[in-house]
């Protein structure tokens, strides 16, 4: 998809910027024009050092503060589906990416431009390709290329959380389990072995499985083990000799990837388990001093993050991280995706007050 040139309104209000960002289509792989516009905005202020890698744009203050906060948000969305251009009704902005996560990007970009002397040095990262495979993730590629830019004492990922603080995140593991059979004409099915029928043993174990609820640092993470795809079949008159079930395991941050793989392998003992995708969980890091300061300043309770986000990437880099942003995550990727503008204002005001020392 080729994107047209994006022009973000100069001097726009926060709400106007949210709308402009939503209307700037940027599905994964087509973020260049939006990255150009964000880079242009950040390069126009004197208090920020700006660096771009691919379609990831970062900026940071260098005030010599003893602590550094990293704020990160992705600029890509899933493809639109008859939900652009945006529209505003009764205090809600509707449109693809309004929740995931153009509203959060608007908050981060406005803060980066307006807070010239934050109480902590701040690094702002606007990255591409979050909605696709980990190998393309702009934050990961940026951190690998410039590790000095991803050092800090606390990271805030602006993913939608309904303006709540969500610490850490579950990990995710995707595996494929295949059953085999013997091909035969369906008119003489007794001469073959049906691989799809053989997969019933896999589905039975999933049906009987009881997902765990795991306490980590006082937060209760809910796990899940589910079939997300099944494939098999040769033709309408052939007994299939292969069937593959794809299974997704969402595991709590008390487990490493290796432990998650061991757990899934034990559940499906007797079957061959092939790992096709994996991402580590992130522990909450509630004991870190800057985390306590952040939570205290916002005056909010802290909950767990059930889905995987890039807080896990920061955790791998040794930085405690939280998710905090506007928008109901249950509306992300939905055709009726929409964000409450008052909630955008709320998140902005909270972060502005904390970072600005007000």
C-alpha positions in Angstrom: 0.0 0.0 0.0 1.4 3.4 -0.9 0.7 6.1 1.6 0.2 9.8 0.7 2.3 12.5 2.4 1.2 13.2 5.9 1.1 16.7 7.3 0.4 17.0 11.1 -1.2 20.3 12.0 1.2 22.8 13.6 0.0 24.1 17.0 -2.9 21.7 17.0 -4.7 20.8 20.2 -4.3 17.4 21.6 -7.7 16.3 20.3 -7.0 17.7 16.9 -3.8 15.8 16.8 -5.5 12.5 17.7 -7.8 13.0 14.8 -5.0 13.9 12.4 -3.0 10.9 13.4 -6.0 8.5 13.0 -6.7 10.0 9.5 -3.1 9.4 8.6 -3.3 5.8 7.5 -0.3 3.7 8.6 -0.9 0.0 8.4 2.1 -2.1 9.3 4.7 -1.7 6.5 3.4 1.6 5.3 4.4 3.9 8.1 7.0 6.0 6.2 4.9 9.1 5.6 3.7 9.2 9.2 7.3 8.7 10.5 8.4 11.6 8.2 5.8 13.9 9.8 6.7 12.8 13.3 10.4 13.3 12.6 9.6 16.8 11.2 7.7 17.8 14.3 10.3 16.6 16.7 13.2 18.0 14.7 11.6 21.5 15.0 12.3 21.9 18.7 15.6 22.8 20.3 15.3 20.7 23.5 15.3 17.3 21.8 18.0 15.2 20.2 16.4 13.2 17.3 17.4 9.9 15.8 15.6 7.9 13.1 16.2 4.2 12.2 14.0 3.0 9.3 10.5 4.2 10.2 11.2 4.4 14.0 11.7 8.0 15.3 13.2 8.7 18.7 13.9 11.9 20.6 15.4 12.5 24.0 16.3 15.3 26.4 19.9 15.5 27.7 19.5 17.5 30.9 21.8 15.4 33.1 19.0 14.3 35.3 19.9 11.3 37.6 17.1 9.2 36.2 15.7 8.6 32.7 12.2 7.6 31.7 11.4 6.0 28.3 8.0 6.5 26.7 7.3 4.3 23.7 4.4 3.9 21.3 3.9 2.2 17.9 2.6 4.2 14.9 1.3 1.3 12.9 -2.2 -0.1 12.9 -3.9 -3.2 11.5 -5.5 -2.4 8.1 -8.7 -0.3 8.1 -12.1 -1.9 7.3 -14.6 0.8 6.3 -13.7 2.8 9.5 -11.7 5.7 8.0 -11.8 8.7 7.8 -12.5 9.3 11.5 -15.6 10.9 12.9 -16.4 12.4 16.3 -19.7 11.9 18.1 -20.7 12.6 21.7 -17.1 13.0 22.9 -15.8 9.8 21.1 -13.4 9.7 18.2 -14.2 6.7 15.9 -11.7 5.2 13.4 -9.0 2.6 12.8 -6.2 3.1 15.2 -8.0 5.5 17.5 -7.5 3.0 20.4 -4.5 1.0 19.1 -2.8 3.3 19.4 -3.0 6.7 17.7 -4.5 8.3 20.8 -1.5 7.2 22.8 0.8 8.4 20.1 -0.8 11.8 20.2 -0.3 12.0 24.0 3.4 11.0 23.7 4.1 13.4 20.8 2.4 16.4 22.5 4.3 15.7 25.7 7.6 15.4 23.8 7.0 18.8 22.1 5.7 20.7 25.2 7.7 19.5 28.2 11.1 21.2 27.7 12.5 20.6 31.2 11.1 17.4 32.6 12.0 16.3 36.2 13.6 13.2 34.7 15.3 13.0 31.4 12.9 11.4 28.9 13.4 9.3 25.7 10.5 9.2 23.3 10.3 6.4 20.8 7.7 6.2 18.0 8.2 2.9 16.3 6.8 0.9 13.4 5.7 -2.7 12.7 4.4 -3.6 16.2 1.3 -5.4 14.8 3.3 -7.9 12.8 6.1 -10.5 13.5 8.7 -9.8 16.1 11.5 -9.8 13.5 10.2 -6.6 12.0 9.3 -4.8 15.3 10.8 -1.3 15.1 11.4 -1.0 18.8 13.5 -4.2 18.8 15.4 -3.2 15.7 16.1 0.3 17.1 17.3 -1.1 20.4 19.6 -3.5 18.7 21.1 -0.7 16.6 21.3 1.9 19.4 21.4 0.2 22.8 22.4 3.5 24.5 19.0 4.9 23.5 17.1 2.2 25.3 18.7 2.6 28.7 16.5 4.0 31.5 15.0 3.5 34.9 11.4 3.1 33.9 9.6 2.5 30.6 6.0 3.5 29.9 4.4 1.9 26.8 1.4 3.9 25.7 -0.8 0.9 24.8 -4.5 1.3 25.6 -5.3 0.4 29.2 -8.5 2.4 29.8 -6.2 4.9 31.6 -5.3 2.3 34.2 -1.7 1.2 35.0 -1.0 -2.3 33.9 2.4 -3.8 35.0 4.3 -6.5 33.3 2.6 -8.8 30.8 1.9 -12.4 29.9 4.2 -14.1 27.5 3.0 -15.8 24.3 3.9 -19.1 22.7 2.5 -20.5 19.5 3.1 -24.1 18.5 1.9 -26.5 15.8 1.0 -30.1 16.6 0.4 -32.4 13.6 -1.2 -35.8 13.2 -0.6 -38.1 10.3 -2.6 -40.7 8.5 -2.8 -42.6 5.3 -4.4 -41.3 2.2 -7.2 -43.2 0.6 -10.2 -42.6 -1.6 -13.1 -41.6 0.6 -15.3 -44.3 -1.0 -12.8 -46.8 0.4 -12.1 -45.0 3.6 -11.3 -48.2 5.5 -8.1 -48.4 3.5 -6.7 -45.2 4.9 -6.3 -43.4 8.3 -7.9 -40.0 8.7 -5.4 -37.5 10.1 -8.2 -35.0 11.0 -9.9 -37.6 13.1 -6.6 -38.3 14.8 -6.5 -34.7 15.9 -9.4 -35.3 18.2 -6.9 -36.3 20.9 -5.3 -32.8 20.7 -8.7 -31.1 21.0 -9.8 -33.3 23.9 -6.7 -32.2 25.9 -7.5 -28.6 25.2 -11.1 -29.1 26.2 -10.0 -30.6 29.5 -7.3 -28.1 30.3 -7.7 -25.8 33.2 -5.7 -22.5 32.7 -3.9 -21.3 35.7 -4.2 -18.0 37.6 -0.7 -17.0 38.8 0.2 -14.5 41.5 3.4 -12.5 40.6 4.3 -9.7 42.9 0.8 -9.5 44.2 -0.8 -9.2 40.7 -2.9 -12.1 39.4 -2.1 -13.1 35.8 -4.6 -15.3 33.9 -3.2 -17.9 31.5 -4.8 -19.4 28.5 -4.2 -22.4 26.2 -6.3 -22.4 23.0 -6.4 -23.8 19.5 -6.3 -20.8 17.1 -6.2 -22.6 13.8 -6.6 -26.0 12.2 -5.7 -27.2 8.7 -5.9 -30.4 6.9 -7.5 -32.0 3.9 -6.5 -32.8 0.3 -9.7 -32.9 -1.7 -13.4 -33.6 -1.2 -13.0 -37.3 -1.9 -9.6 -38.0 -0.3 -9.0 -39.2 3.3 -6.4 -36.7 4.6 -2.9 -37.9 5.7 -2.0 -34.7 7.6 -3.7 -32.3 10.0 -2.1 -29.5 11.9 -3.5 -27.7 15.0 -2.0 -24.3 15.9 -2.1 -23.6 19.6 -1.5 -20.4 21.5 -0.3 -20.4 25.1 -0.5 -17.2 27.1 1.7 -17.7 30.1 2.3 -15.7 33.3 5.6 -13.9 34.0 6.6 -16.5 36.5 7.7 -18.6 33.6 10.6 -18.3 31.1 10.0 -19.2 27.5 11.8 -22.6 28.1 9.5 -23.3 31.0 6.4 -22.4 28.8 7.6 -24.8 26.1 8.1 -27.6 28.7 4.6 -27.0 30.0 3.0 -27.2 26.6 5.0 -30.3 25.7 3.9 -32.0 28.9 0.2 -31.2 28.2 0.6 -32.8 24.8 2.9 -35.7 25.7 2.9 -38.2 23.0 2.5 -35.6 20.2 5.2 -33.8 18.4 5.2 -30.1 19.3 6.8 -27.6 17.0 7.4 -24.0 18.3 6.6 -21.4 15.6 6.6 -18.2 17.5 7.5 -17.0 21.0 7.8 -13.9 23.1 8.8 -13.6 26.7 6.7 -12.4 29.6 7.6 -9.4 31.7 7.7 -9.3 35.4 5.9 -6.3 37.0 9.0 -4.7 38.7 6.9 -3.1 41.4 9.8 -2.7 43.8 11.7 -0.2 41.6 11.9 3.3 43.2 10.8 5.2 40.0 7.9 2.8 39.6 6.7 3.7 43.1 7.0 7.4 42.3 5.1 7.0 39.1 2.2 5.0 40.7 2.1 7.4 43.7 2.0 10.5 41.5 -0.9 9.1 39.4 -2.8 7.8 42.4 -4.0 4.7 40.6 -4.1 1.0 41.4 -1.9 -1.3 39.5 -3.2 -4.3 37.6 -1.7 -7.1 35.4 -1.5 -7.0 31.7 -3.0 -10.2 30.2 -1.9 -9.6 26.6 1.7 -9.3 25.3 3.1 -5.9 24.8 6.6 -4.4 24.3 7.0 -4.0 28.1 8.5 -7.5 27.7 11.1 -6.1 25.4 12.1 -3.5 28.0 12.1 -6.2 30.7 14.6 -8.1 28.6 16.7 -4.9 28.5 16.6 -4.7 32.3 14.1 -1.8 32.5 10.9 -2.1 34.6 8.0 -1.2 32.4 4.3 -0.4 32.6 1.4 -0.1 30.1 -0.5 3.2 30.5 -2.6 4.8 27.8 -6.0 5.9 26.7 -8.6 3.6 25.1 -10.5 0.4 25.9 -8.2 -2.4 24.7 -11.3 -4.6 24.0 -12.1 -2.2 21.1 -8.6 -2.5 19.5 -8.8 -3.8 15.9 -12.6 -3.8 16.0 -14.7 -2.3 13.2 -16.2 0.0 15.8 -12.9 1.1 17.3 -13.3 4.4 19.1 -11.6 6.3 21.9 -13.2 8.6 24.5 -11.5 12.0 24.1 -12.0 12.9 27.8 -9.8 9.8 28.6 -7.1 11.0 26.2 -7.1 14.3 28.1 -6.9 12.5 31.4 -3.9 10.4 30.5 -2.1 13.5 29.0 -2.8 15.5 32.2 -1.5 12.8 34.5 1.8 12.3 32.5 2.2 16.0 32.0 1.9 16.7 35.7 4.3 13.9 36.7 7.0 14.6 34.1 6.7 18.3 34.5 6.9 18.1 38.3 3.7 20.0 38.9 
